[in-house]
Amino acid sequence: MRTIRIGSGAGYSGDRIEPAIELAEDGELDYLVFECLAERTIALAQQARLVDPEAGFDPLLSERMRRVLPFVGRGIDGGRRRLRVITNMGAANPLAAAQEVRRIAAQLGLSGLKVAALTGDDVLQILLRDPSHKLDNGKTLASLGEQLISANAYLGAEGIVEALQADADIIITGRVADPSLFLAPQMFEFGWAADDWVRLGRGTLVGHLLECAGQISGGYFADPGVKDVPDLERLGFPLAEVDATGNAVISKVAGSGGRIDTATCTEQMIYEIHDPAAYLTPDVSADFSGVSFATQGINEVCAQGATGRVRPKSLKVSVGFLDGWIGEGQMSYGGPGALARGQLAREIVLKRLNLIGVACEEIRAELIGVDALHGNDLSFRADSEPWEVRLRVAGRCADRSDAVRIGNEVESLYTNGPYGGGGAAKSIRQVVAVASLFLQRENVSQQVHVENIV
């Protein structure tokens, strides 16, 4: 039975590049997928585009494409496989991202490739026709006013399939659901219908297993002494060999670090899944409740048993908005009495912020390594007190000037006591928050723009 090979080149925007090159060079792939877009990532990208209309795509797009493009097309294996790239690194500006890819290809002297950009996920103007739309945080679009910066619908595989039918070599999208990036080439290659819910459910399982890249090959799995993973510094990213029925073998490039077995696959399958029997995507309501994994060889696992039902009638929309400022300050204390001095420093800062009238909507004051994660109940059960602690005070403020004063107060501990503080750091950043709503899919239309690299 004919199969295709799909590799995962990234699991988030800032992911490593070397494992993707390893896949492109040695993975004998048909498709290399870079999944780089989170909800907050696209809101930040929309914010960047507001400042510069030519910005708004993934900051690592240029470097990734410069390293991968030489393998695209007929590649280096004499034409046995044709490597194509699919990515959501277009973020808030897929058209500008496609233009950047064409520029890099020209610099590299590459020609004869087709680049496709998919648009239509930006639904802000559509939503603003009815600003009474309510978000899952209880706010309405109207109440956000000028704080509202973005609204992007989670699109499915349909536009990518259209781009593949147009013979595109590199396909750049905005907000497309993570597993849809991997489902699309399966639909295209095997001719699956858009309502073949069983096969779409199986293809979505493949996408979900691959979408976080190194997580399934041992990265997020590793726990020394409990779940050991070899050679994490050379962690290999996963690939799937999929047949026309949707069954797949998950593996990685031979000799790369990490591990792929039934345990790593099981952990990745349940990652971010609320109901295994109803994993809702724009393409299908996938059902993973009957999935099984079987070892086929060293670092080779067969995945099967997924199914699916009719897709949801609405699309999830991720809405980004400005939500104040976070001011932060840190200071370290070491040696005998470090814990007591850290506790005193925390008390001083909190009293100072109240004394000078800093208005915080939320505030955290913690001693890293002592009570930052587990609070007082669990953190003070150690037999001896620590010889080093780090105070961290962070607050979210509506006013930027209040946020600035938080870091300043921590820094002032240098000379205003207690003694022995060091390594002070302070920062301020604007909060880009996200919330969600649902939009009927008939209100959203996707466009595919294809251009040749000559």
C-alpha positions as CSV (number, residue, x, y, z in Angstrom):
1,M,0.0,0.0,0.0
2,R,1.3,3.5,-0.9
3,T,2.4,5.7,2.0
4,I,3.6,9.2,2.5
5,R,6.1,10.6,5.0
6,I,5.3,13.7,7.0
7,G,7.9,15.3,9.4
8,S,7.4,17.8,12.2
9,G,9.9,20.7,11.8
10,A,8.8,22.8,14.8
11,G,6.4,22.6,17.7
12,Y,6.4,26.3,18.6
13,S,7.7,29.6,17.3
14,G,11.1,29.6,18.9
15,D,11.9,25.9,18.4
16,R,15.2,24.5,17.4
17,I,16.1,24.5,13.7
18,E,18.7,21.7,13.5
19,P,16.2,18.8,13.9
20,A,14.2,20.1,11.0
21,I,17.2,20.2,8.8
22,E,18.0,16.6,9.9
23,L,14.5,15.6,8.8
24,A,14.8,17.4,5.5
25,E,18.1,15.8,4.7
26,D,17.7,12.3,6.1
27,G,14.0,11.8,6.7
28,E,13.0,10.9,3.1
29,L,10.0,13.1,3.6
30,D,7.2,14.1,1.3
31,Y,6.2,16.9,3.6
32,L,7.9,19.0,6.3
33,V,5.5,20.9,8.6
34,F,6.4,23.8,10.8
35,E,3.8,24.4,13.5
36,C,4.8,27.7,15.1
37,L,1.6,29.5,16.1
38,A,0.0,29.8,19.5
39,E,-3.0,32.0,20.5
40,R,-0.8,34.6,22.1
41,T,1.8,34.4,19.3
42,I,-0.7,35.5,16.7
43,A,-1.9,38.4,18.9
44,L,1.7,39.6,19.3
45,A,2.1,39.2,15.5
46,Q,-1.0,41.3,14.9
47,Q,0.4,43.9,17.3
48,A,3.7,44.0,15.3
49,R,1.9,44.4,12.0
50,L,0.1,47.4,13.4
51,V,3.5,49.1,13.8
52,D,4.9,47.8,10.5
53,P,2.6,46.6,7.7
54,E,5.3,44.4,6.3
55,A,5.9,42.7,9.7
56,G,3.7,40.2,11.5
57,F,5.1,36.8,10.4
58,D,7.3,34.5,12.4
59,P,10.7,36.0,13.4
60,L,12.5,32.7,12.5
61,L,10.8,32.3,9.1
62,S,13.8,33.7,7.2
63,E,16.4,31.5,8.9
64,R,14.2,28.3,8.7
65,M,13.5,28.9,5.0
66,R,17.2,29.7,4.2
67,R,18.1,26.3,5.7
68,V,15.3,24.2,4.3
69,L,14.6,25.6,0.8
70,P,17.6,23.8,-0.8
71,F,15.8,20.5,-0.1
72,V,12.4,21.6,-1.4
73,G,11.1,20.3,-4.7
74,R,12.9,17.3,-6.0
75,G,15.5,17.7,-3.3
76,I,18.8,15.8,-3.1
77,D,17.6,12.2,-3.6
78,G,17.5,12.2,-7.4
79,G,13.7,12.8,-7.6
80,R,12.4,9.8,-5.7
81,R,10.5,12.1,-3.4
82,R,9.3,15.7,-3.7
83,L,9.6,17.6,-0.5
84,R,7.0,20.3,0.2
85,V,6.8,22.6,3.2
86,I,3.6,23.6,5.0
87,T,3.7,26.1,7.8
88,N,1.6,28.6,9.8
89,M,4.6,30.9,10.2
90,G,2.6,33.5,8.2
91,A,1.0,34.4,11.5
92,A,-0.6,37.8,11.0
93,N,0.8,38.4,7.6
94,P,1.0,35.3,5.3
95,L,1.4,37.5,2.2
96,A,4.5,39.3,3.5
97,A,5.8,35.9,4.7
98,A,5.4,34.5,1.1
99,Q,7.2,37.5,-0.3
100,E,10.1,36.9,2.2
101,V,10.3,33.3,1.0
102,R,10.5,34.4,-2.6
103,R,13.3,36.9,-1.7
104,I,15.3,34.2,0.1
105,A,14.9,31.7,-2.8
106,A,16.2,34.4,-5.2
107,Q,19.2,34.9,-2.9
108,L,19.9,31.2,-2.9
109,G,19.6,31.0,-6.7
110,L,16.5,28.7,-6.5
111,S,13.9,28.8,-9.2
112,G,10.9,26.8,-10.4
113,L,9.2,26.7,-7.0
114,K,5.6,27.8,-6.2
115,V,4.8,29.6,-3.0
116,A,1.2,29.8,-1.7
117,A,-0.1,32.2,1.0
118,L,-3.5,31.5,2.6
119,T,-5.5,34.4,4.0
120,G,-9.0,34.7,5.4
121,D,-8.5,33.8,9.1
122,D,-8.3,37.4,10.1
123,V,-12.0,38.0,11.0
124,L,-11.7,41.2,13.1
125,Q,-13.6,43.4,10.7
126,I,-16.3,40.7,10.3
127,L,-16.8,40.6,14.1
128,L,-16.8,44.4,14.5
129,R,-20.0,44.5,12.4
130,D,-21.6,43.2,15.6
131,P,-19.6,44.4,18.6
132,S,-22.0,42.8,21.0
133,H,-20.2,39.5,20.4
134,K,-19.4,38.0,23.8
135,L,-16.1,36.4,24.7
136,D,-15.6,33.5,27.0
137,N,-14.2,35.8,29.7
138,G,-17.6,37.6,29.8
139,K,-16.5,40.8,28.0
140,T,-17.9,42.0,24.8
141,L,-16.0,43.3,21.8
142,A,-17.5,46.7,22.4
143,S,-16.2,46.8,26.0
144,L,-12.6,46.3,24.8
145,G,-12.7,49.4,22.6
146,E,-9.2,50.4,21.5
147,Q,-7.7,47.6,23.5
148,L,-8.9,45.1,20.8
149,I,-6.0,44.2,18.5
150,S,-6.9,40.9,16.7
151,A,-9.4,38.2,15.9
152,N,-8.3,35.1,14.0
153,A,-10.5,32.1,13.2
154,Y,-9.1,28.6,13.4
155,L,-9.3,27.4,9.8
156,G,-9.0,23.8,8.7
157,A,-7.2,21.8,6.0
158,E,-9.4,23.0,3.0
159,G,-7.2,25.9,1.9
160,I,-4.0,23.9,2.2
161,V,-5.5,21.1,0.0
162,E,-6.4,23.7,-2.6
163,A,-2.8,25.1,-2.6
164,L,-1.5,21.5,-3.0
165,Q,-3.8,21.0,-5.9
166,A,-2.3,24.2,-7.4
167,D,1.1,22.4,-7.2
168,A,2.5,24.7,-4.5
169,D,5.9,23.7,-3.0
170,I,5.8,26.0,0.0
171,I,2.4,26.8,1.7
172,I,2.2,29.6,4.3
173,T,-0.8,30.1,6.4
174,G,-2.0,32.2,9.2
175,R,-4.2,30.7,12.0
176,V,-4.9,27.2,10.9
177,A,-5.6,24.5,13.5
178,D,-2.5,22.7,14.4
179,P,-3.5,19.1,13.3
180,S,-5.0,20.5,10.1
181,L,-1.5,21.4,8.8
182,F,-0.7,17.6,8.9
183,L,-4.2,16.4,7.8
184,A,-4.2,18.4,4.6
185,P,-1.4,16.5,2.8
186,Q,-3.1,13.2,3.7
187,M,-6.4,14.4,2.2
188,F,-4.6,15.6,-0.9
189,E,-2.4,12.6,-1.5
190,F,-5.1,9.9,-0.8
191,G,-8.1,11.8,-2.1
192,W,-10.0,11.7,1.1
193,A,-13.3,13.5,0.9
194,A,-14.1,16.4,3.2
195,D,-16.8,14.4,4.9
196,D,-14.9,11.1,5.3
197,W,-15.1,11.5,9.0
198,V,-13.4,8.2,9.9
199,R,-10.3,8.9,7.8
200,L,-10.2,12.6,8.8
201,G,-10.3,11.5,12.5
202,R,-7.3,9.2,11.8
203,G,-5.4,11.9,10.0
204,T,-6.1,14.3,12.8
205,L,-4.6,11.9,15.3
206,V,-1.4,11.9,13.2
207,G,-1.4,15.7,13.2
208,H,-2.0,15.8,17.0
209,L,0.9,13.4,17.6
210,L,3.3,15.4,15.4
211,E,2.2,19.0,16.1
212,C,4.4,19.5,19.2
213,A,7.6,18.1,17.5
214,G,10.1,17.0,20.2
215,Q,7.4,16.4,22.8
216,I,6.6,13.0,21.4
217,S,10.2,12.0,20.8
218,G,10.9,12.4,24.5
219,G,11.3,16.1,25.2
220,Y,8.3,16.7,27.4
221,F,8.4,13.1,28.5
222,A,11.8,13.1,30.1
223,D,12.0,12.7,33.9
224,P,15.5,11.6,35.1
225,G,15.4,8.4,37.1
226,V,11.7,7.9,36.3
227,K,11.5,8.2,32.5
228,D,15.0,8.5,31.1
229,V,15.5,9.8,27.6
230,P,18.9,9.4,25.8
231,D,20.8,12.2,24.1
232,L,18.3,15.0,24.7
233,E,20.8,17.6,23.5
234,R,20.4,16.0,20.0
235,L,16.6,15.4,20.3
236,G,15.2,14.2,17.0
237,F,11.9,15.5,15.8
238,P,9.2,13.0,14.8
239,L,7.9,11.8,11.4
240,A,4.9,9.7,10.4
241,E,4.6,7.3,7.6
242,V,0.9,7.2,6.8
243,D,-1.1,4.9,4.5
244,A,-4.3,5.5,2.6
245,T,-6.5,4.2,5.5
246,G,-5.0,6.7,7.9
247,N,-2.9,4.3,10.0
248,A,0.5,5.6,10.7
249,V,4.0,4.6,12.0
250,I,5.6,7.3,14.2
251,S,9.4,7.4,14.1
252,K,12.4,9.6,13.9
253,V,15.6,9.8,11.9
254,A,17.9,6.9,12.8
255,G,20.8,8.0,15.1
256,S,19.0,11.1,16.4
257,G,18.5,11.6,20.2
258,G,15.4,11.0,22.2
259,R,13.0,8.0,22.2
260,I,9.7,7.1,20.6
261,D,7.7,4.3,22.1
262,T,4.1,3.6,23.2
263,A,4.6,5.6,26.4
264,T,5.8,8.8,24.7
265,C,3.0,8.5,22.1
266,T,0.3,7.9,24.8
267,E,1.4,11.0,26.7
268,Q,1.4,13.1,23.6
269,M,-2.1,11.8,22.5
270,I,-3.7,13.0,25.8
271,Y,-1.8,16.3,25.8
272,E,-4.3,19.2,25.8
273,I,-7.2,16.8,25.2
274,H,-10.2,17.5,27.3
275,D,-12.4,14.7,26.0
276,P,-10.7,12.0,23.9
277,A,-14.0,11.0,22.4
278,A,-14.7,14.5,21.1
279,Y,-11.6,16.4,20.0
280,L,-13.1,19.2,18.0
281,T,-11.3,20.7,15.1
282,P,-12.4,22.7,12.0
283,D,-12.2,19.5,9.9
284,V,-13.8,16.8,12.1
285,S,-15.0,15.9,15.6
286,A,-12.2,13.4,16.2
287,D,-12.6,10.4,18.5
288,F,-9.3,9.1,20.1
289,S,-11.0,6.9,22.7
290,G,-10.3,3.7,20.8
291,V,-6.7,4.5,19.8
292,S,-4.0,1.9,20.4
293,F,-0.2,2.0,20.0
294,A,2.0,-1.0,19.2
295,T,5.8,-1.2,19.0
296,Q,6.9,-2.0,15.4
297,G,10.6,-1.6,15.9
298,I,13.2,0.5,17.7
299,N,11.8,4.0,17.9
300,E,8.9,2.9,15.7
301,V,5.3,2.9,16.9
302,C,2.1,2.0,15.0
303,A,-0.9,4.3,15.7
304,Q,-4.4,3.2,14.8
305,G,-8.0,3.2,16.1
306,A,-8.9,6.8,15.7
307,T,-12.3,7.7,14.2
308,G,-14.4,10.8,13.7
309,R,-17.8,12.3,13.4
310,V,-19.3,15.3,11.6
311,R,-17.3,18.5,12.1
312,P,-18.5,21.4,14.3
313,K,-20.8,24.0,12.7
314,S,-18.8,26.9,14.1
315,L,-15.2,27.9,14.2
316,K,-13.2,29.0,17.2
317,V,-11.9,32.5,17.1
318,S,-8.9,33.7,19.1
319,V,-9.3,37.3,20.1
320,G,-6.3,39.3,21.3
321,F,-6.5,42.5,23.4
322,L,-4.3,44.7,25.5
323,D,-4.8,44.1,29.2
324,G,-2.5,46.4,31.1
325,W,1.2,46.2,32.1
326,I,3.3,43.8,34.1
327,G,6.1,45.2,36.2
328,E,8.6,42.9,37.8
329,G,11.6,43.0,40.0
330,Q,14.0,40.3,41.3
331,M,16.7,40.2,44.0
332,S,18.8,37.3,45.3
333,Y,20.0,36.6,48.9
334,G,22.6,34.0,49.8
335,G,24.4,32.5,52.8
336,P,23.3,32.1,56.4
337,G,20.0,33.7,57.1
338,A,19.2,34.1,53.4
339,L,15.6,32.9,53.8
340,A,14.9,35.4,56.6
341,R,16.4,38.2,54.6
342,G,14.4,37.2,51.5
343,Q,11.2,37.1,53.6
344,L,12.0,40.6,55.1
345,A,12.7,42.0,51.6
346,R,9.3,40.7,50.4
347,E,7.5,42.3,53.3
348,I,9.3,45.6,52.7
349,V,8.4,45.8,49.0
350,L,4.8,45.0,49.6
351,K,4.5,47.6,52.3
352,R,6.3,50.1,50.1
353,L,4.0,49.6,47.2
354,N,1.0,50.2,49.4
355,L,2.7,53.2,51.0
356,I,3.4,55.0,47.7
357,G,0.0,54.1,46.2
358,V,0.9,51.7,43.4
359,A,-2.4,50.3,42.0
360,C,-2.1,46.6,41.1
361,E,-4.9,44.5,39.7
362,E,-2.9,41.4,40.6
363,I,0.3,40.9,42.4
364,R,2.7,38.0,43.3
365,A,5.5,38.2,45.7
366,E,7.4,34.9,46.1
367,L,10.7,33.4,47.0
368,I,11.9,31.3,44.0
369,G,13.0,27.9,45.3
370,V,11.0,28.2,48.4
371,D,7.3,29.0,47.9
372,A,7.0,30.2,44.3
373,L,5.3,27.0,43.0
374,H,3.7,25.3,46.0
375,G,3.0,28.1,48.6
376,N,3.6,27.9,52.3
377,D,2.0,24.5,53.0
378,L,4.4,22.4,51.0
379,S,7.4,24.7,50.7
380,F,8.6,24.7,54.3
381,R,8.8,21.0,54.9
382,A,12.5,20.7,54.1
383,D,14.8,19.6,56.8
384,S,17.1,22.6,56.5
385,E,16.6,26.1,55.2
386,P,18.0,27.1,51.8
387,W,21.3,29.0,51.6
388,E,20.1,30.9,48.5
389,V,16.7,32.4,47.6
390,R,15.5,34.8,45.0
391,L,12.8,37.3,45.6
392,R,10.4,37.9,42.7
393,V,7.7,40.6,42.8
394,A,5.4,41.0,39.8
395,G,2.2,42.9,39.4
396,R,-0.3,43.7,36.7
397,C,-1.3,47.3,36.5
398,A,-3.6,49.3,34.3
399,D,-1.2,52.2,34.3
400,R,2.3,51.8,32.9
401,S,3.9,54.1,35.5
402,D,2.6,51.9,38.3
403,A,4.1,48.9,36.7
404,V,7.5,50.6,36.4
405,R,7.5,51.4,40.1
406,I,7.3,47.7,41.1
407,G,10.8,46.9,39.6
408,N,12.2,50.2,41.0
409,E,11.1,49.2,44.6
410,V,12.8,45.8,44.3
411,E,16.0,47.4,43.0
412,S,16.0,49.9,45.9
413,L,16.6,47.0,48.3
414,Y,20.2,47.2,47.2
415,T,20.9,50.1,49.5
416,N,17.8,50.2,51.7
417,G,18.1,46.8,53.2
418,P,18.2,44.0,54.1
419,Y,21.9,43.5,53.5
420,G,23.5,41.2,51.0
421,G,21.0,41.5,48.1
422,G,22.5,41.0,44.6
423,G,21.7,40.2,41.0
424,A,18.8,42.7,40.8
425,A,16.7,42.7,37.7
426,K,13.7,44.6,36.6
427,S,11.4,44.6,33.6
428,I,8.1,45.9,32.3
429,R,6.0,44.5,29.5
430,Q,2.6,45.2,28.0
431,V,0.1,42.4,28.5
432,V,-1.4,40.9,25.4
433,A,-4.3,38.7,26.6
434,V,-6.4,36.3,24.6
435,A,-10.0,35.1,24.8
436,S,-12.3,33.1,22.5
437,L,-15.6,33.1,20.9
438,F,-17.3,31.0,18.2
439,L,-18.3,32.2,14.7
440,Q,-20.4,30.3,12.1
441,R,-18.1,29.0,9.5
442,E,-20.2,30.4,6.6
443,N,-19.1,33.9,7.7
444,V,-15.4,33.0,7.0
445,S,-13.9,32.6,3.6
446,Q,-10.3,31.6,2.8
447,Q,-8.2,32.8,-0.2
448,V,-5.2,31.0,-1.7
449,H,-2.6,33.2,-3.4
450,V,0.0,31.2,-5.5
451,E,3.1,32.7,-7.1
452,N,6.0,31.2,-9.0
453,I,9.7,31.7,-8.0
454,V,11.2,32.5,-11.4
